[in-house]
Amino acid sequence: MKGLTRGWKVFLLVGLFVLGLGTTLNTDHGKYFEIAKNIEIFTNIYKEVNTYYVDELDPGKLMRTAVDAMLKSLDPYTNFISESDIEGFRYVTEGKYNGIGAQIRVIDGYITIAEPYEKSPAMEAGLRAGDQIIAVDGHNAVGKTPEEVNEILKGYPGTEVELTIKRPGVDKELKVRLVRDEVKVPNVPYVGFVADDVGYIVLTTFTRDAGRNVAGALKDLEADNPDLKGVILDLRGNGGGLLAEAVNVSNVFIPKGELVVSTRGKVKEWDRSFKTLNPPVDTDIPLAVLIDKNSASASEIVSGVIQDLDRGVLIGQRSYGKGLVQNTRDVGYNAKVKMTTAKYYIPSGRCIQSVEYKDGKPAHIPDDQRAAFKTRNGRTVLDGGGLKPDILLDPDAESDILETLQEKHFIFKYATRFALQHDSIAPPEEFHFTDWEDFLAFLAEENFDYDTDSERLLKQLKEKAAEEGYLRPADIKAIEAKIIEAKKQDLEKNKDAILDLLEKEIVSRYYFEEGRIMVGLRNDPEIKIAVEVLTDSARYRQLLSPQ
């Protein structure tokens, strides 16, 4: 092979693989022949494109595009994990990774530190939320995606990386040298009391030791208050994680030997049933589980088990509807493929996987189109399209102004300015933002504006009116004037909701995620309803009884 180029060596090796595949699978002249034939076709296309395409190609990038497109056609959860992606995969499964310990996002065209984790290399080096990353080890970072920058920031513990940053309020660029380390992100960031006799546990992801951490949190609450009347498990926004940890979290509240979930897929030998293996912490304490539209997968297993066994009350919004199980398979060169291998079924026998999607998200399925099942007490529950809470609450109305304040980062940027001007603030339980006028002045400086649904509809109306002539220009102007006046009043109308957003973002700059959660609990209507239910034993029992 001495005279062959590196590219031709690759093609020869792929060809030998195809030949081997055909030899191995020649006992089935149907499906397996099709596999071998199409791999050969793909190899030939790859060879021709690499040889004759007008520009020089990156073989790795081209192949990654092909693999990603193939897997994307199956479902949103089946994907390829390259060697460079492994640190991100490790974070999802273990809750830890090697890097600098900070969330980043694009704000105003710059990769920006959104939140340095407590006790992380980023925090120790003095990085702050709002710092803009200009360069990494001298290489320009402007215009890069968060994924591209994260790939550089992650690395072996003990290795160094130098960031060039632009800090709001500081004229010159700063250079910050960090030493990478293992970063651990807690899956139970807060445990406490939301009333004298009601405990609260928030679980943000089902990474390793989630069950052990929830069990420890409940034991601590009961040790602090032996007369505890109930506990709230908050799974809102929890997108899931490890199936084994869903079983372990359920085991905290239900007896040993209970069926939690069954998985069924194409390979029958892989079908499994998972039961609780350990003694529970408490099977009697009244329990409320909070869920929302972003509670998915492992969150839905735990919530579904609690509902099916009538162990507690679900409160909030319908969950996401992800009843699929993924497993990873090694594919060589330290890479893996994560693919859907089964659906899961909770104790009542139902699968809560959504069967309809719109714009890549689960679509609402009317109750009369969903199959009915029974809980242990005989209550009717439905399959497909997520879990319906026992107490269904409308989420806080997301007005155009609130969405714009967050999506355009006005709340974030004001908190950044506030932190530059204030070295410290009161503890989270005592802090209240009082400088409303300063925030309004900041919005004026930033030329804050937003589009409303009314304005979008008015634009369509103007186009139609121009075509059909039913409305005069004066009529359109009168409507526009009313919209402008209404928008002026929107800030005051939404003042309480905006103050809540401001307080959570500001407090996170000083007290990190735990502080953000503590402030959020103060104004949370779903927490208040959960407390009412848990402290009213008659209502609690009635909710868990057949209607």
N, C-alpha and C positions, 0 to 999 in steps of 0.2 A: 504493500500500500504506500510505498515510499513516494510515488509520483502523484498521489491523490491529494487534492486540497482538503482542508478540514471540513468544508461543507459537504464534499462528496463522501467523505468518511461517514458523516452523520446519515446521509441518505442510504448508504450501503448497510449501516447498522439497522436502520428502520426497516429496510427491505428484508434483512435476515429475520427481524422480529416478526414481520408479516408472514414470511415463509414458515417460521416456527409456529405461529398461531394457526396457520392453515393446516399444518401437520397435526397439531394437538387437537384441533376441533373438527377434523374431517369426518368424524363419525356422525355429525349432524349437518346434512347438506342444506338445511333451511336457514334458520336464523344465524348460526355461527358462520356459515358461508357468506352471508350478507355482511357480517362484521368484518371478516377478512377482506372481502372485496372493497368495502368502503374505506378501510384503512389504507389499502393499496392505492386507491384513487386519491385519497388525501395526500399520501406521500408523493405521488407523481405531481399533483398540483403544487405542493410545497417546493419540489425540486425545480419545476418550470418557472415559478414566480421568483425563486431565489436566483436563478440563473439569468433570466431575461428581463426582469422588471427594471425600469429605467433608473431608479434610485437604489442606493445601497440600503439593505434591510437589516434590521436587528432580529436574528432568528428567535431569541428568547421572547422578545416583545410580540412578534408575529404569532408564535405558538401560544402565548398567554391569551392573546385576543381570541384565537380560535377555541381554546379550552373554555374560557369564560363564557363565550357566546353559546357553546354547546350546553353547558351546565345551566346557564340562565334560562334556557328554553324549558327546563324541567320544572323547577319551582324556585322561589326566592331564597331558599335555605340550603340548596345544594351548590357548593362552590369549591374552588381549588385554593389550597393554602400553600403558597410557595415557602421556600426556606426563609426568605426575608419577612414573611408574614407570621412566622411561628411565634414571635414575641407577643403579637396582638392576640393570637389564638390562646396563648398561655394566660394572658390577662383575663380573657373571657371565661376560661375554665377554672383557673386557680386564684384569680383576684390579685395577681402580682405579675410584675414584669421587670426587666432590667432597663433602666433609662433615667430620666431626670425627675419624673414625678409631677407632671403638669398637664392639664387639659389645654388644648390649643384650638383656635378657630380663626377663620378669616373675617376680619373687621376692617372696613375701609381699604380693602386691597392688601392688607398686611396680615401675615400670620401673627396672631396675638395670643399672649398668655391669658386664657380665660379663667383658670383657677389653679394655682399651685397647691399640691396636696400637703397636708400638715406633716411636718417632720420629714419632708422629702428633700432630695438634693436641690431642687429648684427653690424651695423655701429657705434652706440653709445658705444658699448662694445669694439670697436677697431679691430673687425675681418676684415681681408683683403682677397681679391681675391688671391687664391694660398695657403691659410692656409689649412692644412690637418687635418681632425678630427680623432684623435686616439681613444678617448673614450667620451661617453656621460654619465654624472653622474656616472663615474667610471666603466661603462660597455664598454667592448671592441667594437669598431666600425669598426675595420679592417676586411675586407671581407664582410661587410654588403652592401646591395643594397641601392641606394638613397631613395627608397620608405620606406625601413625599418627604416632608420635614420630619414627621414622626419616625420614618424609617432611618433617618440619619441620627436622630436624638437617642434612639434605643441602641444599646450596646452592652458589652460585658461590664460587670461591676468593677470599679477601680479605674476604668479608662476615663480620660478627660475629654471634654468638648467645650469649645469657646463660642459663646453667642455674642453677636453684636446687636445691641438693642437700642430702640428709640423709646424713651420714657416720656409720656405726656407731662408737660410742665418743666422738662429739662431740655435745654437748648442743644447740647452736644450728645453725640452717640456714646453709649457706654459699652464696655466689653466686660462680660461676665464669664468666668471660668467655673465649670461645674465638674464634679466627679460623679460619674454614673454609679448607681447602686440598685439593689433590688427594691422595688417600690411595691408596698403592700397596700391595697385599697380595701378597707373594712366593708364587709357585706351587711353588717349591722352597725351603721354609723351612730345610731342614737337609741337609747333606752331611758324611759322616765315615766313620770306620772302626768296625766292630762286632767286628772281630778284627784281628790284625796284618796279615793279608793278604786281608781281605774288606772291600770298600767298601759303603757304604749311601747310597741316594738316596731321599728321600721327595718324591713329587709329589702335591700336595693338590688340584689342579684343572687343567683343560686350558684355561687362559686364554692370551692372546697371549704368544708367546715361550717356551711350555712346552718345545718341542723344543730350542730354542737353550739354554735353561737346563739341561736334562738333559744335553745334549751337553757343555756347559761343566763340569758337575759331574763327569762321567766322565773328562774330560781332566784335571781337577785331581787326581782320585783316582789316576790312572795316573802323573801327574807326581810325586805325593808318594810313590808306591810302585810302581816299575817292575816289581816281581815280584808284582803283584796277581793273586791266584788266582781271584777271582770278585767279582761285584757283585750287590747286592740292590736291586731297584726296588720300592718300597713304594707300592702303589696302594690300600691299604685305606681305605675311607671316601671314596674319590675318586668323586664322582658324575658326572664327565665334563666336557664343555665343547665346545670347538671341534673339529670333525671334522678340519680341516687340521692342527691341532696333534697329533692322534692319529697322523696320518701322519708328522709330523715327529719325534715321540718314537720311533715304530717305526724310523724311518730311522737313529736313533743306533746301532741294533744289527743292522740287516739291510742288504744291499747296495742300491745305486742301481738303479732299474728294477724292483724287486719290487712285485707287486700287494699292496696292503694291504687295501683294502676296495672293494666295489662297492655302489652304491645303486640301488634299483629302486622305482619308484612308478607312480602312475596316468598321469602325463604322461611318456610315453616319451622325449620330447626332453630331459628332465631327468635321465635315467639316466646315471650316470657311474661310471667306474672310477678309483681313485686309486692311483698308484704312487709309490714313493719317488723323489725328484728329486735328492738330494745324496749325495756320498760319505759313507759311514758313519764313525762314530768307531772302532768295534771290533766286528767280526763274529765274533770267536773267543772272547772272554773268557766263561767260564761265567757264566750269568745265572739268577737266581731272582727271580720276580715274585710279590709277596704280594698276595692279593686276599681280599675278604670279601663278605658279603651286601650291603654298601653300595657296592661297586665297580660302576659302571654306565656304560653308553654308551661314551664315548671310552676309558674305562678297559678296557672289555671288548673294544674294537677292538684296543688294544695287546696285552692279555693273549692274545686269540684269535690274533693274528698270530704272537706268540712261540710259542704252542702249535702252531698249524697248520704252521709252518715248522720245528718242532723246534729252535728257536733257544735255548730255555731251559725251565726247570721252573717250573710254577705251584704255589704252596703256599698253603694256607689253607682258606677255605670257598667254596661255590658262589657265583658272582657274582649280581648282581641280576636280569639278564635284560632289558635295555632295548636292543633292536635297531632302534630307530626314529630317523629323521632329521628334525630340525625346521629350517625356514627361516622367515625373517621377511619380511613384506610391509608396505609403507607403506600406511596407510589414511587419511591426512590428519590435519591438526592435530597434527603431530609424534607421532602414535601409530602403533603397529604391531600386527599380529597374528602371533603365532608359532604355526606349525601343523606337524603331522606331514605330510611330503610323500613319504616313502619308508621302506623298510626297508633295513638294510645287511647285506651278506654278506661274510664274511671268506674268506681264500684257499682253504680246503677246500670252500667252497660253502655252508656252513651259516649260518643266521640264528639268533642266540641269543635272539631276542625271546620272552618268556614268553607263553604262549597261554592261561593260566588265571590268574585273579586272585581273591583272597579278602580281604575287608575293604580293598580298594584296593591290596593288595600282591600281588606275584607268588606264585602257589601252587606248591608242590612238584609236579613232574611225574616219575613213576617212569621209570627209564632204559628200561624195555621199551616205553614209549610215545613214545620220542624217536628220530628218524631217525639212522642212523649214517653218518659220513663218515670219510675217511682223512687223516692228516697226511702231510707230505712223506716221512717215513720209513716210513709204513704203519701208524702207530698208529691205533686206532679212537677217534674223538671223536664227541660227540652234539650235536644241535641243540636249540633250544627250552629255555627255562627257565634260561638263564645258562650260564656256563662251569664245568665240573667240574675242580677242580685235579688235577694229577698226584699231589700228596700232599694228601689230604683230611684236614683236622684239625677236631676238634670245637672250637667256640669255648669260651672260658672259661665255665664254668657260671655263669649269672647268677642268683644266689640272690636270694630276696625281700629279704634284708637289704641286699645291695649295690645293688639297684635302688632301694630306698627311700632309702638314703643319698644317692644321686645325684639322683633325681627330686624329693625333698623338700629338696634343696639343703643338706643337713647338711655335706657335704664342703666345698662352696663357702663356707658361712657360717663354718665353723671356720677355713678358710684366711684369710678376711677378718680374723677376730679375731687370728690368728697374725701376719699382716702388720702390724697396728696395734701389736703388742707387740714386733716385731723389725724394726729399721731395715734390717738386711742379713742375709744367710745365706751359707753356703759356696757355691762354684761348683757347678753342677748335678751334675758328675761326682763331687763329694765329699759332697754334702748327703744326710743320712739323718735322717728324723724319728724322734725317740727318746722323745717325751713322750706315750706311749700312755695313761697314766693321766689326763693332762689332757684328752685327747680323750674318754675315757669319762666324765669329770666333766661336760664340755660337753654330751654327749648326755643325761646325767641332768638337767641344767639345762633343756634344751630339750624334756624329756618325750618323748624318742625312743621310738617304737613302730612296729610294722609288722605287716601282715597276711601270713600264710603261706597257701600252698595248702591246708595241713592245716586251718587255721582256717576257710577258706572252705567246704571240704568238710564240716567238722564242723557248720557252721551249717545246711547242707542236711540233714545227718543228723539234727540235732535236730528239724527241722521234720517229717521223715519219721517219726522215732521217736514224735513227739507224735501223729501220725495213726494209726500202726499199733501202737504200744505194745510194740514188740519190745525196746527198751532202757529200763532204769530211769534216773532222774535221776542216781543214784550212778555208773552206768557212764559217762555223759556227763561228769560232773565229773572222773572219773579220767583220761579222755582229755585234758580241758582242762589238768589239772595236769601231764601229761607234756609237752604242747605248751609250756606256760609255762617249764618247766625246760629244754627243748631250746632255746628262744629265748634264754635267759640265756647259753647256751654258744655261740650263733651268732657273737657278736662275736669271741670268741677263736678259733673254728674258721676264721673268715674274716679273721683278723688280717693275714696277708701281703697279701691282695688289697686290704684297706682301706688298709694302709700305702702300697701302690703308688698308690692314688687320691689319698691325702693328699699324698704327695711330689710328684706331678705338678701338683696344683692349687697347692700352696704355692710350688713353684719357678717356676710361670708368673707369679706376682706380682712376681718380681724379674728373671727372665730370659726372659719372654714365651714365645712358641710354641716357639722353638728350645730353651729350657730344658726345657719340658714333654716334647718329643720325646726329648731326651737322657736324661732320667730314665726315660721309658717303655721305652727300649731295654734298660735294665739287667735288667728282669724279663720280657722278652718271649719266651715259649717258641717262637713261630714264627720269630723271628730266630735262635734257637739251632739249630733244625732246618735253616734255610736255610744257616747257616754249616757245619753238618755235611755237608750235601749238596754244597756248593760246594768243600769241601776234600777230598772223597772222589771222585776222578775216575772210579773204576769204578762207583760207585753213580750218579753223575750221567749217565754214558753209558747205563747200564742203564735208567734212567727214560725216556730219549729213544729207546729201541729198541722195536720191535714186541714185544708180549708173546706 
